[in-house]
Amino acid sequence: MALSLAALPAVIVALLPLVYTVLRATDRGWGPVWRYAFSSRTAELAGNTVTLLAAVTASSVVLGTAAAYLLALTDLPGRRVFLPLMVMPLAIPSFVAAFSWLAHFPDLAGFTGAWLVLTCGNTPLVMLPVYAALRSLDGAPAEVARSLGAGPVRALATATLPQIRLPLLAGALLGALYVLHDYGAVAMMRYETFTKGIQYAYNAGFDRTAASVISLVLVVAALLFALGESTARGATTVRSGAAARPAATIRLGIARPFALLLCIAFVAISVVVPLGGLLPWLAGRTTGRLDASELVAALGNTLGFSIAGALIALLLALPVGIMAARSRHPLARGIELAAYAGYALPAISVGLALVYFGINSAPSWYGQGRMVVLAYVALFLPIVIGAVRSAVAAAPRQFEEVSRSLGTSAVGALARVTVPLSAPGILAGTALVFVSCAKELPATMILQPPGRNTLALELWKHAEVLNYTQAAWYAIALVVVAVLPTIVLQRVAEGSIGKAGAS
């Protein structure tokens, strides 16, 4: 009961934009809702969206899992360098990456280009939680499998993959939801999905009813995916034994050059090409000069909003994720699914919903930074929920039971035992939220306080007026901001595995 009450704030924040969208969609009755929902245009957008979603999710799951495995468990050279490099795509706004690719390869416009850009951006969503899980992996099952004659591939399939199933499913779900609400890549690549249809209805047609109805279709699709992930997750499992046994480092042998080449190719495709498109801007002499004070101010605003959004999202997500990991009660599943509603809505819908909320219910918040932070929490809360749920589910429950037997309350046992054991996975989700907040654009543009631009807003503003030199510097600053929490995550994960080995 205590966890259910603690989870209510997360549900309220997540459902707030959805309530506005429902009210907007039905303000002219239910007739237009059914007409728009079952129109040929909606069917066309649904077909395009599902096709792109399936392709991006499949490729990002394969690439993200393979990258996490190579970086966490093998003797791949340069692992400390590759981890921050392979998470950099998260920091590159999708419209910037798409623009850079189109500048070099104009024929990529359409499905192929959208798939390429979104796959590069989504792969770290899978890689980071899986990497954190692998770094705290119990190596005993794999050693037993190898001692019974299983080869490396079979040991991976039978002993390792079952232990990372939860973070893998969580990463796949987040990747799918990201595809559902991304606008920058599909707009630049001229590939029509739900989000492009919603944006057009808002901006060009000025038909907010149609946009709201399509947004609700998007929410229904996202909740179906979340429900499917919850079903595929099955019964939660926890590790047994006194402590995890660190997994032995796997020797790649003759496969090492091939693995190294794969990592280099991914970095080249997802980082070098998009950032390479910025180099001509940096060298430009006729596209304006950098205002250092403006850059520093935008950096401070970005850090302030993003840190606040990530920390508040973490606090709200903890009871939801713990309850989802420890209970299969329908109430727990319902609360978890409700929290995913905000992530499914396009950022413009969330921004407009909070404008309505601010004007009518919280005027003291309207035009303040706290409204931007609230939008970030509503948009990216499921990232931390998935991370908390998978990390807590993988933590040994018997430690918690021992703490309870010594007189500690249920909440105290969770706070003192379970959460610290789950720290690497939880930090991975928090790092992802921080990066997502730092590069968020549409909701920030709608809700920004006067004079408090972020790096993403300044990047967009300067690119729109062709001040490419300034835009390039803001893009590079955004990448640097995103890489820093990843380095911290790497240190924490390595520290946790070292402690496990010493225990």
C-alpha positions in Angstrom: 0.0 0.0 0.0 2.9 2.4 0.8 4.4 1.9 -2.6 1.1 2.4 -4.3 0.6 5.7 -2.6 4.2 6.8 -3.3 3.6 5.9 -7.0 0.6 8.2 -7.4 2.7 11.4 -8.1 4.3 9.6 -11.1 1.0 8.6 -12.4 -0.5 12.1 -12.1 2.5 13.7 -13.9 2.3 11.1 -16.7 -1.4 11.3 -17.1 -1.7 15.1 -17.0 -0.8 15.6 -20.7 -3.0 12.7 -21.7 -6.1 14.2 -19.9 -5.6 17.4 -21.9 -5.3 15.5 -25.1 -8.5 13.6 -24.5 -10.4 16.8 -23.7 -9.1 18.5 -26.8 -9.9 15.5 -29.0 -13.5 15.2 -27.7 -14.4 18.9 -27.4 -16.5 18.6 -30.6 -18.0 15.2 -29.6 -17.0 11.6 -30.4 -18.0 11.8 -34.1 -14.8 13.5 -35.3 -12.8 11.2 -33.0 -14.0 8.0 -34.8 -13.8 9.7 -38.2 -10.2 10.8 -37.8 -9.1 7.6 -36.0 -10.3 5.3 -38.8 -9.5 7.6 -41.8 -7.3 6.4 -44.7 -4.8 9.1 -43.7 -4.4 7.6 -40.2 -4.1 4.1 -41.7 -1.3 5.3 -44.0 0.5 6.9 -41.1 0.1 3.8 -39.0 1.5 1.6 -41.7 4.6 3.8 -42.1 5.1 4.1 -38.3 4.8 0.4 -37.6 7.2 -0.5 -40.5 9.8 2.0 -39.2 9.3 1.0 -35.6 9.8 -2.7 -36.3 13.0 -2.2 -38.4 14.6 0.3 -35.9 13.7 -1.8 -32.8 15.1 -5.0 -34.3 18.4 -3.5 -35.5 18.9 -1.4 -32.3 18.3 -4.5 -30.1 20.9 -6.6 -32.0 23.5 -3.8 -32.2 22.9 -2.6 -28.6 23.2 -6.1 -27.1 26.3 -6.9 -29.1 28.0 -3.6 -28.2 27.2 -4.1 -24.5 28.5 -7.6 -24.5 31.8 -6.6 -26.2 32.3 -3.7 -23.9 31.4 -5.4 -20.6 32.6 -9.0 -20.9 35.3 -9.3 -23.5 39.0 -8.2 -23.9 38.1 -5.8 -26.7 40.8 -3.2 -27.0 39.8 0.4 -26.1 36.7 -0.5 -24.1 37.0 2.6 -21.9 37.1 4.8 -25.1 34.4 3.0 -27.0 31.7 3.3 -24.2 31.4 7.1 -24.3 31.8 7.2 -28.0 29.1 4.7 -28.6 26.6 6.6 -26.4 27.3 9.9 -28.2 24.4 9.4 -30.7 22.0 10.0 -27.8 23.3 13.6 -27.6 23.1 14.3 -31.3 19.6 15.7 -32.1 18.0 13.6 -34.7 17.4 16.5 -37.1 21.1 17.4 -36.9 22.1 13.8 -37.7 19.6 13.6 -40.5 20.8 16.9 -42.0 24.4 15.7 -42.0 23.6 12.5 -43.7 21.5 14.2 -46.3 24.2 16.7 -47.0 26.5 13.8 -47.9 24.0 11.3 -49.3 20.8 13.1 -50.6 19.4 9.8 -51.9 18.9 8.5 -48.3 15.8 10.6 -47.9 12.8 8.4 -47.0 12.5 5.2 -45.0 16.2 4.2 -45.3 17.5 7.5 -43.9 15.0 7.6 -41.1 15.8 4.0 -40.2 19.6 4.7 -40.2 19.4 7.8 -38.1 16.9 6.4 -35.5 18.8 3.1 -35.3 22.0 5.0 -34.4 20.2 7.1 -31.9 18.3 4.1 -30.3 21.1 1.7 -30.0 22.5 3.3 -26.8 19.0 3.1 -25.2 19.5 -0.7 -25.3 23.3 -0.7 -24.8 23.4 1.3 -21.5 21.0 -0.8 -19.4 22.3 -4.1 -20.8 25.9 -2.9 -20.2 25.0 -2.1 -16.6 23.4 -5.5 -16.2 26.3 -7.3 -17.7 28.8 -5.5 -15.5 27.0 -6.8 -12.4 26.3 -10.2 -14.0 26.6 -13.4 -12.0 29.2 -15.4 -13.9 28.6 -18.7 -12.2 25.8 -20.0 -14.6 28.0 -19.3 -17.7 30.9 -21.1 -16.0 28.7 -24.1 -15.2 27.4 -24.2 -18.8 31.0 -24.1 -20.2 32.1 -26.9 -17.8 29.3 -29.0 -19.1 30.6 -28.7 -22.6 28.6 -25.7 -23.9 30.4 -23.5 -26.4 30.6 -19.7 -26.0 27.5 -19.1 -28.1 25.4 -21.7 -26.3 26.6 -20.5 -22.9 25.6 -16.9 -23.9 22.2 -18.1 -25.1 21.4 -20.3 -22.1 23.2 -18.6 -19.2 23.8 -15.0 -20.0 20.8 -13.8 -22.0 18.3 -15.0 -19.4 20.0 -12.8 -16.8 19.8 -9.6 -19.0 16.3 -10.3 -20.3 14.7 -7.6 -18.2 17.0 -4.7 -19.1 17.0 -5.9 -22.8 13.2 -5.8 -22.9 13.1 -2.4 -21.2 15.6 -1.0 -23.7 13.7 -2.4 -26.6 10.5 -0.8 -25.3 12.1 2.5 -24.8 13.5 2.4 -28.3 10.1 1.5 -29.8 8.5 4.4 -27.9 11.2 6.8 -29.0 10.4 5.9 -32.6 6.8 6.6 -32.0 7.3 10.1 -30.8 10.4 11.2 -32.8 9.8 14.1 -35.1 13.2 15.5 -36.1 14.6 12.5 -38.1 11.3 11.7 -40.0 10.7 15.3 -40.8 14.2 15.9 -42.2 14.1 12.6 -44.1 10.6 13.4 -45.4 9.1 10.1 -44.2 5.6 10.4 -42.9 4.8 8.9 -39.5 2.3 9.7 -36.8 4.4 12.5 -35.4 4.8 14.2 -38.7 1.1 14.0 -39.2 0.4 15.5 -35.8 2.9 18.3 -36.3 1.4 19.1 -39.7 -2.1 19.2 -38.2 -1.0 21.6 -35.4 1.1 23.9 -37.5 -0.3 23.8 -41.1 -3.9 22.8 -40.7 -4.5 24.4 -37.4 -6.8 21.4 -36.6 -6.0 20.6 -33.0 -8.9 18.0 -32.9 -7.2 15.9 -35.7 -3.8 16.3 -34.0 -5.2 15.2 -30.6 -7.0 12.2 -32.1 -3.8 11.0 -33.9 -2.0 11.6 -30.6 -4.4 9.3 -28.8 -3.9 6.7 -31.5 -0.2 7.0 -30.8 -0.8 6.5 -27.0 -2.9 3.4 -27.6 -0.1 2.0 -29.8 2.5 2.8 -27.1 0.4 1.2 -24.4 0.0 -1.9 -26.5 3.7 -2.2 -26.9 4.2 -1.6 -23.2 1.7 -4.3 -22.4 3.4 -6.7 -24.8 6.7 -6.0 -23.1 5.2 -6.6 -19.7 3.7 -9.9 -20.9 7.0 -11.0 -22.5 8.8 -10.1 -19.3 6.8 -12.9 -17.6 7.3 -13.6 -13.9 10.1 -11.6 -12.3 13.2 -13.6 -11.3 15.9 -12.8 -8.9 19.4 -14.0 -8.4 20.1 -16.6 -5.7 23.2 -17.1 -3.7 25.2 -15.0 -1.3 26.7 -12.8 -3.9 27.2 -12.4 -7.6 30.3 -14.1 -9.0 32.0 -11.7 -11.4 31.9 -13.0 -15.0 35.3 -14.0 -16.4 36.7 -11.9 -19.2 36.0 -13.6 -22.5 39.0 -13.8 -24.9 37.9 -12.9 -28.4 40.9 -14.5 -30.1 40.8 -14.4 -33.8 37.4 -12.6 -33.6 39.0 -9.6 -32.0 39.8 -7.7 -35.2 36.3 -8.3 -36.5 34.7 -7.1 -33.2 37.0 -4.0 -33.2 36.0 -3.2 -36.8 32.3 -3.5 -35.9 32.7 -1.0 -33.1 34.7 1.4 -35.2 32.1 1.1 -38.0 29.3 2.0 -35.6 31.1 5.0 -34.2 31.9 6.2 -37.7 28.3 5.9 -38.9 26.6 7.2 -35.8 29.1 9.8 -34.6 31.7 10.7 -37.2 29.4 11.4 -40.1 26.9 13.5 -38.1 29.6 15.5 -36.3 31.7 15.6 -39.5 28.8 17.6 -41.0 29.5 20.2 -38.4 33.1 20.7 -39.3 32.5 23.0 -42.3 30.3 25.1 -40.0 33.1 25.5 -37.4 35.4 26.7 -40.2 32.9 29.1 -41.6 33.8 32.8 -41.7 30.6 34.3 -43.0 28.0 32.6 -40.8 28.5 34.6 -37.7 30.8 34.6 -34.7 30.3 32.6 -31.5 29.0 34.6 -28.5 30.8 32.8 -25.6 28.6 34.3 -22.9 25.5 33.1 -24.7 27.0 29.7 -24.9 27.8 29.6 -21.2 24.3 30.8 -20.3 22.7 28.1 -22.5 25.0 25.5 -21.0 24.0 26.5 -17.4 20.3 26.4 -18.3 20.7 23.0 -19.9 22.5 21.5 -17.0 20.0 23.0 -14.5 16.9 21.8 -16.3 18.3 18.4 -17.2 19.7 17.6 -13.7 16.5 18.7 -12.1 14.4 16.6 -14.6 16.6 13.5 -14.1 16.6 13.7 -10.3 12.8 14.3 -10.0 12.1 11.6 -12.6 14.3 9.2 -10.5 12.4 10.0 -7.3 9.0 9.5 -8.9 10.1 6.4 -10.7 11.6 4.5 -7.7 8.3 3.4 -6.2 6.8 2.6 -9.6 9.8 0.5 -10.7 10.1 -1.3 -7.4 6.4 -2.2 -7.3 6.6 -3.4 -10.9 9.6 -5.6 -10.2 8.3 -7.0 -6.9 4.6 -7.5 -7.7 2.5 -9.0 -10.5 -0.7 -7.5 -9.1 -2.9 -5.9 -11.8 -2.7 -2.6 -9.8 1.1 -2.6 -10.1 0.9 -3.3 -13.9 -1.8 -0.6 -14.3 0.3 2.0 -12.6 3.4 1.1 -14.6 1.5 1.3 -17.9 -0.1 4.6 -16.9 3.3 6.1 -16.4 4.2 5.3 -20.0 1.5 7.6 -21.4 3.5 10.8 -21.4 6.4 9.2 -23.3 4.1 8.1 -26.1 2.8 11.6 -26.7 4.7 13.9 -29.0 6.6 16.6 -27.2 4.5 19.3 -28.8 1.4 17.7 -27.3 3.0 17.6 -23.8 4.1 21.2 -24.1 0.6 22.4 -25.1 -1.0 20.4 -22.3 1.3 22.0 -19.8 0.6 25.4 -21.2 -3.1 24.8 -20.6 -2.4 23.4 -17.1 -0.2 26.4 -16.2 -2.7 29.0 -17.4 -5.7 27.4 -15.8 -4.5 25.6 -12.7 -0.9 26.8 -11.8 -0.4 30.4 -13.0 2.6 30.8 -10.7 4.3 28.0 -12.6 3.6 29.4 -16.1 6.6 30.9 -17.7 8.9 29.4 -15.1 11.7 26.8 -15.3 9.8 24.4 -13.2 7.3 24.0 -16.0 10.1 22.9 -18.4 11.3 20.4 -15.7 7.8 19.1 -15.4 7.6 18.5 -19.1 10.9 16.6 -19.0 9.6 14.4 -16.2 6.4 13.7 -18.1 8.2 12.9 -21.3 11.1 10.7 -19.9 9.8 9.2 -16.7 9.4 5.7 -18.3 13.1 5.6 -19.0 13.9 5.5 -15.3 10.9 3.3 -14.5 12.2 0.6 -16.9 15.7 0.9 -15.5 14.6 0.7 -11.8 12.3 -2.2 -12.6 14.9 -4.4 -14.4 17.6 -3.6 -11.9 15.5 -4.3 -8.8 14.1 -7.5 -10.3 17.7 -8.7 -10.8 18.8 -8.0 -7.2 18.8 -10.9 -4.7 15.6 -10.7 -2.7 17.0 -12.8 0.2 19.2 -9.9 1.3 16.1 -7.8 1.7 14.4 -10.6 3.6 17.3 -10.9 6.0 17.1 -7.2 6.6 13.4 -7.5 7.4 14.1 -10.4 9.8 16.5 -8.1 11.7 13.7 -5.6 12.4 14.0 -3.3 9.4 10.7 -2.1 7.9 9.8 -3.0 4.4 10.6 0.5 3.1 13.8 0.6 5.1 15.0 -2.7 3.6 14.3 -1.4 0.1 16.2 1.8 0.8 19.1 0.3 2.6 19.6 -3.0 0.7 17.7 -3.3 -2.6 18.3 0.2 -4.0 22.1 0.2 -3.4 22.3 -3.3 -5.0 20.4 -2.0 -8.0 22.4 1.3 -8.3 24.3 0.6 -11.6 21.0 -0.1 -13.5 19.2 2.8 -11.8 22.1 5.2 -12.6 22.0 4.0 -16.2 18.4 5.0 -16.5 19.0 8.4 -14.8 21.9 9.1 -17.2 19.6 8.4 -20.2 17.0 10.8 -18.8 19.6 13.5 -18.3 20.8 13.1 -21.9 17.2 13.1 -23.3 16.4 16.2 -21.3 19.5 18.0 -22.6 18.6 17.6 -26.2 14.8 17.9 -26.0 13.5 20.7 -28.3 9.7 21.0 -29.0 8.4 21.1 -25.4 11.3 23.3 -24.3 10.5 25.7 -27.1 6.9 26.0 -26.0 7.6 26.3 -22.2 10.9 28.0 -22.0 11.1 30.9 -19.5 12.0 34.3 -21.1 15.8 34.6 -21.6 16.6 31.0 -20.5 17.5 29.2 -23.7 19.1 25.8 -23.7 21.8 24.4 -25.9 19.2 22.6 -28.1 17.1 25.8 -28.5 20.2 27.9 -29.4 21.3 25.2 -31.9 17.8 25.3 -33.5 17.6 29.1 -33.5 21.0 29.6 -35.1 20.5 26.8 -37.7 17.2 28.3 -38.7 18.8 31.6 -39.6 21.8 29.9 -41.2 24.3 30.9 -38.5 26.0 27.6 -38.9 29.1 28.5 -37.0 27.2 29.1 -33.7 25.0 26.1 -34.3 28.0 23.8 -34.6 29.5 25.0 -31.3 26.2 24.4 -29.5 25.9 21.0 -31.1 29.4 20.1 -29.9 28.7 21.4 -26.4 25.5 19.2 -26.3 27.6 16.2 -27.2 30.1 16.9 -24.4 27.3 17.4 -21.9 25.9 14.0 -22.8 29.1 12.1 -22.7 30.0 13.2 -19.1 27.3 11.2 -17.3 28.2 8.1 -19.3 31.8 8.3 -18.1 30.5 8.5 -14.5 28.2 5.5 -15.2 31.2 3.5 -16.4 33.1 4.3 -13.3 30.2 3.3 -11.0 29.6 0.1 -12.9 33.3 -0.9 -12.7 33.4 0.0 -9.0 30.3 -2.2 -8.3 31.8 -5.2 -10.1 35.1 -4.7 -8.2 33.2 -4.8 -4.9 31.4 -7.9 -6.0 34.6 -9.6 -6.8 36.1 -8.7 -3.4 33.1 -9.9 -1.4 
